[in-house]
Amino acid sequence: MDDINVLHHRCLLNLRRRIRDIGDGRPAQERYMRLLKDGDTLSYQGNSEEVGCYVAGHPLSKGNCYFEVTIVDTGVRGTIAVGLVPKFYRLDHQPGWLPYSVAYHADNGKLYNGNPVGQQFGPKCARGDRIGCGIHSENIEGGFTTVFFTKNGKEVGSVEVPVSAEGLFPAVGMHSMGEEVKVDLQAEWFLEEDDSMMMVDSHEDDWGRLYDVRVSGTLLEYVGKGKSIMDVGLAQARQPLTTRCHYYEVEIVDAGEKCYIALGLARRDYPRNRHPGWSRGSVAYHADDGKIFHGSGVGDAFGPRCFKGDIMGCGIMFPRDYILDGEGEMDDWDRLEVRSGQASVQNVVYFNNEQEEEEEEDGDEEEQGEEGRKVMTGNVVPCVTNGGS
């Protein structure tokens, strides 16, 4: 009888110990293969022919619905995948390749949703980038949930996926030598109403170069001296026009003293003290005199003058066979290569003035007028200047 009591006592102790361990929030058994785990850092240990995969011990839930992975090193190919998988997912497959799994792949920006063939989804990711993955927890118990992905804190996109009985577990896949990431399973990501308003009102990150120009939301204001021809304020966009975003507009809120405002396109290293159109590798429509300047300080008659309230636009008519390598990787736009099926085909830049378009009544005349306002150019970046005398 004493032996039975001792055994019963030991069983109770073991049960209490297990309950205490669960209450302490100790991590469940995580699984990984062909990876070295050192704290929150994972590094690939395979031979680049076999996939290495990590699966966290706990699924995402209403209380913990997001995690992030920071790319420490892209290794040879940067074949790093971040996503969600079932509990007993095969560790020799990248997340997203098998059913009930979904993942965003850093090397090609594609989304793999239970299929080894991916769909174009977002930009590629490089060293230093943070890839986040989360679920919208409000419908997690309905058999489906919406999974969203982020890059450096900004949402890339989302997809609805089925949820297995065990839930969806954070997973990281790697497939080439030298790849290394840092995993944060306790990361938080919020898109509150106040924060979203701030994001809408702050556009300074959209501009790669700003000289004597103040940015306030979508408003550009000249803050230079304006005493000489060299006192030009320059605002040059961070990204070039592409087939996805081939047009932009500027509304003149205040024309200032002489409306020295120029709208156009310029090469990345364009001189900061020159209006676009004045120097090589640029073209611009100048509001004060309605002239077009194309790599020269002498302009040609082009269109009407523009005043307060007018909206000026600039865009590129890309040929049908135009291909821009790496268009999804907009952070590295200066390394993009342009290819065309016909060597004789060039890009066509067109400029619009809203006031003039409203005055056009005849469709044929409008088409001819637009043709008269075109110039040829190469791969260039949106550029706005004002000031100077």
Buried (B, 14 or more C-beta within 10 A) or exposed (E): EEEEEEEEEEEEEEEEEEEEEEEEEEEEEBBBBBBEEEEEBBBBBBEBEEBBBBBBBBBBEEEBBBBBBBBBBBBEBBBBBBBBBBBEBBBBBBBBBBEBBBBBBBBBBBBBBBBEEBEEBBBBBBEEBBBBBBBEBEEBEEEEBBBBBBBBEEBBEBBEBEBBEEBBBBBBBBBBBBBBBBBBBEBEBEEEEEEEEEEEEEBEEEBBBBBBBEBEEEEBBBEBEBEEBBBBBBBBBBBBBBEEBBEBEBEBEEBBEBBBBBBBBBBBEBBBBBBBBBBEBBBBBBBBBBBBBBBBEEBEEBBEBBEEEBBBBBBBEBBEEBEBEBBBBBBEBEEBEEEBEEEEEEBBBBBBBBBBEEEBEEEEEBEEBBEEBEBEBEBBBBBBBBBBE
